[in-house]
Amino acid sequence: MQFDMRSLPMAVRYKIITSTITPRPIAWITSMSASGVVNAAPYSFFNAVGSEPPLVVLGLLKEPASRTLKDTARNIVETGEFVVNLVCEDDAEIMNQSSAAAPPEVSEIDYAGIRTEPSVVVAPPRIATSPVSFECRKVAALDIGTQQTVMIGEILYAHVRDEFVSDRERIYFDTPAMKLIGRTHGSGWYVRNSDAFQLERPRFDPSRLAPAGEDEAAGK
């Protein structure tokens, strides 16, 4: 089955994307309004896109009816700062509670009972129970289309909880022990990051480009 994404309604395009591009890591974003209200909200249109400088990208959907920025996007545009907190299994329920459509004057930190710690170089706090938190500054906010803002942020400061650092000298992390979760197909579905396999990157082998039958002709 084929889909011409140019002609489909937004809801259908969204369904195709979220049902197939999985698993998606979750950015549990903490931000702060200009008046000092701390916002916390999870987003799965998120990933790392660079290391020099270290960059993350967020896809922040707007309010469907008014096409205005939601709290997270507005806070980042106004203040230029945010924290990406990664989500572990133990935080799944409280993270889900923070996704409720609370009014702008209500802090999801209070509403969902989220424990926070002060950040080092940005104003929004980080989530204390998150295995990993990245303090970020806005590099660019791009309104591409009418329903979304693509946010690029630079990681200024990283926090990894001590119990997940397996070797401080070589900077090795026990990533499986973090028990991070991601989003997968369908509304409300999540995936655990506990089933992994390893493939070593191969060396380039020119013999793989030999025309068919050449090996037989050469007596190989």
C-alpha positions as CSV (number, residue, x, y, z in Angstrom):
1,M,0.0,0.0,0.0
2,Q,1.3,3.4,-0.9
3,F,0.5,6.8,0.5
4,D,0.9,10.2,-1.1
5,M,1.7,12.2,2.0
6,R,1.2,15.5,0.1
7,S,-2.6,14.9,-0.2
8,L,-3.5,13.2,3.1
9,P,-5.1,15.0,6.1
10,M,-2.7,15.8,8.9
11,A,-4.3,13.2,11.2
12,V,-3.6,10.4,8.7
13,R,0.0,11.5,8.1
14,Y,0.5,11.6,11.9
15,K,-0.9,8.1,12.2
16,I,1.4,6.7,9.5
17,I,4.5,8.4,11.0
18,T,3.8,7.4,14.7
19,S,2.9,3.8,13.7
20,T,6.0,3.2,11.7
21,I,8.9,5.3,13.1
22,T,9.4,3.4,16.3
23,P,10.6,3.2,18.9
24,R,11.0,6.9,19.6
25,P,12.9,8.2,22.6
26,I,11.0,10.5,24.9
27,A,12.1,14.0,25.8
28,W,10.5,14.8,29.1
29,I,11.0,18.6,28.8
30,T,11.1,21.0,31.7
31,S,10.9,24.6,30.8
32,M,10.0,27.9,32.5
33,S,7.7,30.7,31.5
34,A,8.7,34.3,31.6
35,S,6.7,34.6,34.8
36,G,8.5,31.7,36.4
37,V,5.9,28.8,36.0
38,V,7.8,25.5,35.5
39,N,6.3,23.3,32.8
40,A,7.0,19.6,32.3
41,A,5.7,17.7,29.3
42,P,6.8,14.6,27.3
43,Y,7.5,14.6,23.6
44,S,8.4,11.7,21.4
45,F,9.2,13.7,18.2
46,F,12.7,14.0,19.6
47,N,16.3,12.8,18.9
48,A,20.0,13.6,18.9
49,V,21.2,15.2,15.6
50,G,24.8,16.2,16.3
51,S,27.8,16.1,18.5
52,E,29.9,19.1,17.5
53,P,28.2,21.0,18.9
54,P,26.0,18.5,20.7
55,L,22.5,19.0,19.3
56,V,19.0,17.7,20.0
57,V,15.9,18.3,17.9
58,L,12.3,18.5,19.0
59,G,9.1,18.5,17.0
60,L,6.6,20.5,19.0
61,L,3.0,20.4,17.7
62,K,0.8,23.4,18.1
63,E,-2.7,23.7,19.5
64,P,-4.8,22.1,16.8
65,A,-7.7,24.6,16.8
66,S,-5.9,27.9,17.4
67,R,-2.5,26.9,15.8
68,T,-0.8,28.7,18.7
69,L,2.3,27.5,20.6
70,K,1.8,25.1,23.5
71,D,3.4,25.9,26.8
72,T,6.7,24.1,26.2
73,A,7.4,25.7,22.8
74,R,6.3,29.2,24.0
75,N,8.6,28.9,27.0
76,I,11.6,27.9,25.0
77,V,11.0,30.6,22.4
78,E,10.6,33.3,25.1
79,T,13.5,32.2,27.4
80,G,15.8,30.2,25.2
81,E,16.3,27.5,27.7
82,F,15.0,24.0,28.5
83,V,16.0,20.6,29.9
84,V,15.6,17.3,28.2
85,N,15.0,14.5,30.8
86,L,15.0,10.9,29.6
87,V,12.3,8.6,31.0
88,C,12.8,5.4,32.9
89,E,10.2,2.7,33.5
90,D,9.7,3.8,37.1
91,D,8.7,7.3,36.0
92,A,6.2,6.1,33.3
93,E,3.1,6.8,35.2
94,I,4.1,10.2,36.6
95,M,5.4,11.2,33.1
96,N,2.0,10.2,31.7
97,Q,0.2,12.4,34.3
98,S,2.3,15.4,33.2
99,S,1.0,15.0,29.7
100,A,-2.5,16.2,30.8
101,A,-3.6,19.5,29.1
102,A,-3.1,21.7,32.1
103,P,-3.7,25.5,31.7
104,P,-0.6,27.6,31.4
105,E,-0.7,29.0,34.9
106,V,-0.6,25.4,36.4
107,S,2.8,23.8,36.9
108,E,2.9,20.1,35.9
109,I,5.6,19.7,38.5
110,D,3.0,20.4,41.2
111,Y,0.1,18.7,39.4
112,A,2.0,15.4,38.8
113,G,4.1,15.5,41.9
114,I,7.5,15.5,40.0
115,R,10.7,15.8,42.1
116,T,13.2,18.3,40.6
117,E,16.7,19.4,41.2
118,P,18.2,22.8,40.3
119,S,20.0,22.9,36.9
120,V,23.6,24.3,36.7
121,V,23.5,26.6,33.7
122,V,19.8,27.1,32.8
123,A,16.9,28.3,34.8
124,P,14.4,25.4,34.3
125,P,15.0,22.6,36.9
126,R,15.9,19.0,35.9
127,I,13.8,16.0,36.9
128,A,15.5,14.4,39.9
129,T,14.5,10.8,39.1
130,S,15.5,10.9,35.4
131,P,18.6,8.7,34.6
132,V,19.9,11.4,32.2
133,S,19.1,15.1,31.9
134,F,20.5,17.6,29.3
135,E,20.5,21.3,30.0
136,C,19.9,23.0,26.7
137,R,19.7,26.4,25.0
138,K,17.7,27.2,21.9
139,V,19.7,27.4,18.7
140,A,16.8,27.7,16.3
141,A,13.0,27.6,16.3
142,L,11.6,26.9,12.8
143,D,7.9,27.1,12.0
144,I,7.6,24.7,9.1
145,G,4.0,24.5,8.2
146,T,1.1,25.8,10.3
147,Q,0.9,23.0,13.0
148,Q,4.5,22.6,14.3
149,T,7.6,24.2,15.5
150,V,10.9,22.4,14.9
151,M,13.2,23.3,17.8
152,I,17.0,22.7,17.7
153,G,18.8,22.9,21.0
154,E,22.5,22.7,22.0
155,I,23.3,20.6,25.1
156,L,25.3,22.8,27.5
157,Y,25.4,20.5,30.5
158,A,24.7,16.7,30.9
159,H,23.7,14.9,34.1
160,V,24.0,11.1,34.4
161,R,23.0,9.6,37.7
162,D,26.1,8.0,39.4
163,E,24.6,4.5,39.6
164,F,24.6,4.4,35.8
165,V,28.3,5.3,35.3
166,S,30.2,2.0,35.1
167,D,33.6,3.5,34.4
168,R,34.4,7.1,35.2
169,E,37.9,7.0,33.6
170,R,36.7,5.9,30.2
171,I,33.2,7.4,30.5
172,Y,31.3,4.1,30.1
173,F,27.6,4.0,31.0
174,D,25.4,1.1,32.0
175,T,22.7,2.1,29.6
176,P,20.5,-1.1,30.0
177,A,20.3,-0.4,33.8
178,M,18.7,2.9,33.0
179,K,15.6,1.1,31.8
180,L,14.6,3.8,29.4
181,I,11.3,3.7,27.7
182,G,10.1,4.9,24.3
183,R,7.0,5.5,22.3
184,T,5.7,3.0,19.8
185,H,2.7,2.4,17.6
186,G,-0.8,3.7,18.6
187,S,-2.1,5.9,21.2
188,G,-0.8,5.2,24.7
189,W,1.7,2.5,23.7
190,Y,5.2,2.4,25.0
191,V,8.2,0.1,24.7
192,R,10.9,-1.0,27.1
193,N,14.5,-0.7,26.1
194,S,15.4,-4.2,27.4
195,D,15.7,-6.4,24.2
196,A,18.9,-5.6,22.4
197,F,21.3,-7.3,20.0
198,Q,24.8,-6.3,18.8
199,L,26.2,-6.1,15.3
200,E,29.8,-5.0,14.7
201,R,30.3,-2.5,12.0
202,P,32.1,-4.3,9.1
203,R,35.2,-3.3,7.2
204,F,34.7,-2.4,3.6
205,D,35.2,-5.5,1.4
206,P,35.8,-4.7,-2.3
207,S,35.3,-8.3,-3.3
208,R,31.5,-7.9,-2.5
209,L,31.4,-5.7,-5.6
210,A,32.7,-8.5,-8.0
211,P,30.3,-9.1,-10.9
212,A,28.1,-12.2,-10.6
213,G,30.0,-15.3,-11.8
214,E,33.5,-13.8,-11.6
215,D,34.5,-15.9,-8.6
216,E,33.5,-19.1,-10.4
217,A,35.4,-18.0,-13.6
218,A,38.5,-17.4,-11.4
219,G,38.2,-20.9,-10.0
220,K,37.2,-19.7,-6.5
